[in-house]
Amino acid sequence: MKDWLSVQDYLYDVRDVGDWEGEEELVADRINAIYHAVWPTIPDDASVALIDRLMRDIWDQLRGSEVMIEADEDELVDWALAHSRQFIEQQGAPSDDEDDEDADDDAEDDIDEEEY
């Protein structure tokens, strides 16, 4: 599903980042650098919805925070890479409960079919 998207779909322009008291270009450059660093680490089979949530979550974690201006870009990228790995691990795979429910549904379907 990742091949349906491009990192370009998520990049910010100076006008998109909001008011950063004259630092809008720096903030746009940094979020774009973060997205470019994270993009290759996203699994190719990741769903569009997961990728959208991840990219939005990265921005939600950083927007409005002075860390975007004060931190070194490498530190921001390192944080984003670690955050992305954790986010994908937590939200990317179905939980065991969902797998069990699917198995239960399949078993019920088999029973229903046998009755008829």
N, C-alpha and C positions, 0 to 999 in steps of 0.2 A: 503494500500500500504506500510505502514511502516514495516509490517511484512516481506516484501521482502528484507529488508535491515537489517543491524546490525551496531551498533556504531563502531564496529571493521573495517568496510569498510572505515571509515573516519579518523582513528587515524594516527598520524604522528610518524615517526621514526626520530632519530637524523639526519639522512642523508637527510630527506625531508624538514627540516625547513629552510635550507640555512645557510648563514654565520652570526653568532651572536657573533663573537669574543670570542669564547670559552664558550659561554652560550647556545649552541645548545641543550644540554640535558635538561636544565631548561625550555627552550622555548617549546620543545617537550612535556615535562611533563605537562606544564601549558595548552597548547592547548588541550591535551588529557583529562585533568581534566575538562576543560570547556565543551568539547564535551560530556563527561560522565554525567555532570550535566544537560546539555540541552536536551539530548536524551529522558529522560522520560517525558519531558514536551511537546514533539512534539505529536500532535494528531495522533491516530492510523490510521485515514483515510486520513492523509496527503499524497499527491502524492509524488512519487519518485523524480520528478522534483523539487517540492517545497523543499523537504529535501535537495537535492543536492545544490540548490541555497542558502538555509539558512546556511548550513555548510561552503560553499565556502565564503559566505558573512562575516561570523564571522572571518574566517582566513584573508580575504581581509582587514577587519577593523583593525586587530591587527598586521599583519605581517609588519616587518620593524619598528615597534614602540617600543620605549624604555619602554613603559608601560608594555610590556610583561615581562620585567626583573625587573623594579622598583616597580610596583604595587604589593600589596598583592594578593595572589591567590584567596582569598575570594572576594575581590573587583572585580577581573576579572570575576569570576563566576557570581556575582550579576549583573554586567554589561551585560554579555552574556545572562542571563535569561531574563532580561528586554528587551534587543535587540531582542531576539528570539520571545518573545510574540508580540512585535510591528511588527516585520517582518511578522509573520504568520497572524496577523490581517490584515495587508495591502496587502499581496500578496497571502494569502491562500484562501480567499473567492472571488468568482467572483464579479465584480462590479455590481451595479444596472443597468448600461448601458448594460452590457452583458446580464443580465436577460431580459431586455426590448427588446433587439435585438432578442433573442431567441423566446420571445413571439410574436414579430412581424412576424418572419419567420413562426412560427406555424400558425398564423392567415392567412398569405398569402397562405400557403399550403392548408388550409381548403377552402379558396375561390377558388383556382385553381381546387381543386377536385370537388367542387360543379358545376363549369362551364361545366365540362365534364360529 
